[in-house]
Amino acid sequence: MKLFNLLFVILFYYSFSYGQTITVNGRFTVVNMTASNLSVKLQINTNTGTADLGGATIVFSFDTTAIHINQNPVKNVDYIYHNFCDGNYSPATVTRPMKNTVWVNIDLPYTNNNNGTIVAASPGWTDVVTIDFDIVDPNGAAHLDWQTVSPFWGIYDANNSTQWQTGVFEDLFGPLPVELVSFTATVLANQNILLEWVTASSLNNSGFEIERASSLTTLVQGWENIGFVESYGDPSSLVEYSFTDLTAHSFPVIYYRLKSIDNDGSFQYSDIIEINTRPLSYDLSQNYPNPFNPSTKIKYSIPSVGTQYTVSVQLKVFDILGNEVATLVDEEKEPGVYEVEFAAASHSGLPSGNVQNLASGIYIYRMQAADFLETKKMVLLR
């Protein structure tokens, strides 16, 4: 029986092969997108995973203001069949009988030796056909809509006569998606965290919310929105974005994700990335500024050491003759990056022992923590 001549008013959905009701579901998935092309895969599954498909007329429409397909699509150029182009099937076709409607026609004449193709069980999917659309408006909405009420619609068992019951057919709503190429995080020298990401296309995208979590518990309970970066993407090229998290961190591991928001309010999340904010080794940095007058800052790093939670740290300043002139740090410190100020003249707000009236010259500062010992020079100019 040819599918184009089937008009059903009342249908009894009873499987010819298995004596049970077969329900078929469908969806569209975007498999590739460039500045000019959108490739969409049509997939189906059933409630059994044992049902053989013998033929189908699947109808859907699309928004011609956003995407376009040829009036007479050419196989392997405008579309590629997956499970239904070889074997005992008669030639399957994709046609566009109206300017915004696509028909996927599969026809397998039933014989005793020809039992169709088994369709995957939910939640798995069987690929039917991938269709390539030309993008007309990169800011438009794709809107691929199933036309399950069409009088010609039907998906049939291996006998090509028993129609399967129509289940859930998911539409591809909303704007064309954003393709995220990379997303990374880097700890800067000042302990701020630089987030960088690259998109291959930003079609109809409003921008990106940056969300942060500081522990696995927070990952489960919720995320903190710490900023927004507006989209300025050129859909024809790679676009780089960045955001600096200026918040001081007290957690050893920070988690980030991007919330990509489209112009219509719909959104999608990126993968989660994590970054260790604790130093991997001891470090004593060169003071800045150097030379200095009247004060300078010294940064140092304390890593995690075995099972110890704190480390005894001393940071002292000596003159060129080896005389101690200031003790900047003498206490237990947790792992982290610290900065201390050294003043060579009266300066309010500094720790005890750090207010000096020193002459111009070369001074030595030394840090000692566990087995780490390092000294550096600094120059005071009056």
Long-range contacts (C-beta under 8 A, 24 or more apart in sequence): 1-160, 1-161, 2-107, 3-55, 3-56, 3-57, 3-105, 3-107, 3-152, 3-154, 3-156, 4-57, 4-152, 6-57, 6-152, 6-154, 7-151, 7-152, 8-151, 8-154, 8-163, 11-163, 13-162, 13-163, 13-164, 13-165, 14-162, 15-51, 15-157, 15-162, 15-164, 16-157, 16-158, 16-159, 16-161, 16-162, 17-51, 17-52, 17-115, 17-157, 17-158, 17-159, 18-48, 18-50, 18-51, 20-48, 21-47, 21-165, 22-46, 22-47, 22-48, 22-51, 22-157, 22-164, 22-165, 23-47, 23-164, 23-165, 23-166, 23-167, 24-119, 24-155, 24-164, 24-165, 24-166, 24-167, 25-122, 25-167, 25-168, 25-169, 25-170, 26-58, 26-146, 26-168, 26-169, 26-170, 27-125, 27-169, 27-170, 28-60, 28-144, 28-170, 28-171, 28-172, 29-172, 30-172, 30-176, 30-177, 31-130, 33-176, 33-177, 33-179, 33-201, 33-203, 34-200, 34-201, 35-135, 35-138, 35-201, 35-235, 35-236, 35-237, 36-134, 36-135, 36-236, 37-132, 37-133, 37-134, 37-135, 38-67, 38-132, 38-133, 38-134, 38-135, 38-142, 38-176, 39-130, 39-131, 39-132, 39-133, 40-130, 40-131, 40-133, 40-142, 40-144, 40-172, 41-127, 41-128, 41-129, 41-130, 41-131, 42-104, 42-127, 42-128, 42-129, 42-130, 42-131, 43-125, 43-126, 43-127, 43-128, 44-119, 44-125, 44-126, 44-128, 44-155, 45-119, 45-120, 45-121, 45-122, 45-123, 45-124, 45-125, 45-126, 46-119, 46-120, 46-121, 46-122, 46-164, 47-121, 47-122, 47-167, 48-121, 49-118, 49-119, 49-120, 49-121, 49-124, 50-118, 50-121, 51-118, 51-119, 51-157, 51-164, 52-115, 52-116, 52-117, 52-118, 52-119, 52-157, 52-158, 53-84, 53-106, 53-116, 53-117, 53-118, 53-119, 53-155, 53-156, 53-157, 53-158, 54-108, 54-110, 54-115, 54-116, 54-156, 54-157, 54-158, 54-159, 54-160, 54-161, 55-106, 55-107, 55-108, 55-156, 55-160, 56-104, 56-105, 56-106, 56-154, 56-155, 56-156, 57-103, 57-104, 57-105, 57-106, 57-152, 57-153, 57-154, 58-103, 58-104, 58-106, 58-128, 58-153, 58-155, 59-101, 59-102, 59-103, 59-104, 59-146, 59-147, 59-148, 59-150, 59-152, 59-153, 60-101, 60-102, 60-144, 60-145, 60-146, 60-147, 61-100, 61-101, 61-102, 61-144, 61-145, 61-147, 62-100, 62-102, 62-133, 62-142, 62-143, 62-144, 62-145, 63-100, 63-140, 63-141, 63-142, 63-143, 64-99, 64-100, 64-136, 65-136, 65-137, 65-140, 66-135, 66-136, 66-137, 66-140, 66-141, 66-142, 66-143, 66-176, 67-133, 67-134, 67-135, 67-136, 67-140, 67-142, 68-133, 68-134, 68-135, 68-136, 69-96, 69-102, 69-131, 69-132, 69-133, 69-134, 70-96, 71-96, 71-99, 72-96, 73-102, 73-131, 77-132, 78-131, 78-132, 79-129, 79-130, 79-131, 79-132, 80-129, 80-130, 81-128, 81-129, 82-126, 82-127, 82-128, 82-129, 82-130, 83-117, 83-126, 83-127, 83-128, 84-117, 84-128, 84-129, 87-117, 88-113, 88-114, 92-129, 94-129, 94-131, 101-147, 102-131, 103-152, 104-128, 104-129, 107-160, 108-158, 108-160, 109-160, 110-158, 110-159, 110-160, 110-161, 114-158, 115-158, 116-157, 116-158, 116-160, 135-176, 135-203, 138-176, 138-201, 138-203, 138-204, 138-235, 139-175, 139-203, 139-204, 139-263, 140-175, 140-176, 140-204, 141-173, 141-174, 141-175, 141-176, 141-204, 141-264, 142-172, 142-173, 142-174, 142-175, 142-176, 143-171, 143-172, 143-173, 144-171, 144-172, 145-171, 146-171, 173-266, 174-262, 174-264, 174-266, 175-203, 175-204, 175-205, 175-262, 175-263, 175-264, 175-266, 176-201, 176-203, 176-204, 177-203, 177-268, 178-202, 178-203, 178-205, 178-231, 178-233, 178-260, 178-262, 178-268, 180-258, 180-260, 180-270, 181-238, 183-256, 183-258, 183-270, 183-271, 183-273, 184-273, 185-254, 185-256, 185-273, 185-274, 185-275, 186-275, 187-275, 187-276, 187-277, 188-244, 189-299, 191-248, 191-249, 191-277, 191-337, 192-244, 192-245, 192-246, 193-244, 193-245, 193-249, 193-254, 193-256, 193-275, 193-277, 194-242, 194-243, 194-244, 194-245, 195-242, 195-243, 195-244, 195-245, 195-256, 196-240, 196-241, 196-242, 197-240, 197-241, 197-242, 197-258, 197-270, 198-238, 198-239, 198-240, 198-241, 199-233, 199-238, 199-239, 199-241, 200-238, 201-233, 201-235, 202-231, 202-232, 202-233, 202-234, 202-235, 202-239, 203-233, 203-235, 204-262, 204-263, 204-264, 205-231, 205-233, 205-260, 205-261, 205-262, 205-263, 206-230, 206-231, 206-261, 206-262, 206-263, 207-231, 207-261, 208-241, 208-258, 208-259, 208-260, 208-261, 209-258, 209-259, 209-261, 210-243, 210-245, 210-256, 210-258, 210-259, 211-256, 211-257, 211-258, 211-259, 212-245, 212-254, 212-255, 212-256, 213-254, 213-255, 213-256, 214-249, 214-251, 214-253, 214-254, 214-255, 215-251, 215-253, 218-255, 219-255, 219-272, 223-257, 225-259, 249-277, 251-277, 252-276, 252-277, 252-278, 252-304, 252-335, 253-277, 278-303, 278-304, 278-335, 278-336, 279-303, 279-335, 279-336, 279-337, 282-367, 282-369, 282-370, 282-372, 282-374, 284-365, 284-367, 284-374, 284-376, 286-376, 286-378, 287-342, 287-365, 287-376, 287-378, 290-378, 290-379, 291-378, 291-379, 291-380, 291-381, 292-344, 292-378, 292-379, 292-380, 292-381, 293-344, 293-380, 293-381, 293-382, 294-343, 294-344, 294-345, 294-347, 295-341, 295-342, 295-343, 295-344, 295-345, 295-347, 296-341, 296-342, 296-378, 297-339, 297-340, 297-341, 297-342, 298-328, 298-339, 298-340, 298-341, 298-342, 298-365, 299-337, 299-338, 299-339, 300-329, 300-337, 300-338, 300-339, 300-340, 300-367, 301-336, 301-337, 301-338, 302-333, 302-334, 302-335, 302-336, 302-337, 302-338, 302-369, 303-335, 304-335, 305-335, 305-370, 309-334, 310-334, 311-335, 311-369, 311-370, 312-369, 312-370, 313-367, 313-368, 313-369, 314-366, 314-367, 314-368, 314-369, 315-340, 315-365, 315-366, 315-367, 316-365, 316-366, 317-342, 317-363, 317-364, 317-365, 317-366, 318-363, 318-364, 318-365, 318-366, 319-358, 319-361, 319-363, 319-364, 320-361, 320-362, 320-363, 320-364, 322-364, 325-356, 325-358, 325-363, 326-353, 326-354, 326-356, 327-353, 327-354, 328-353, 328-354, 328-365, 329-367, 333-369, 344-380
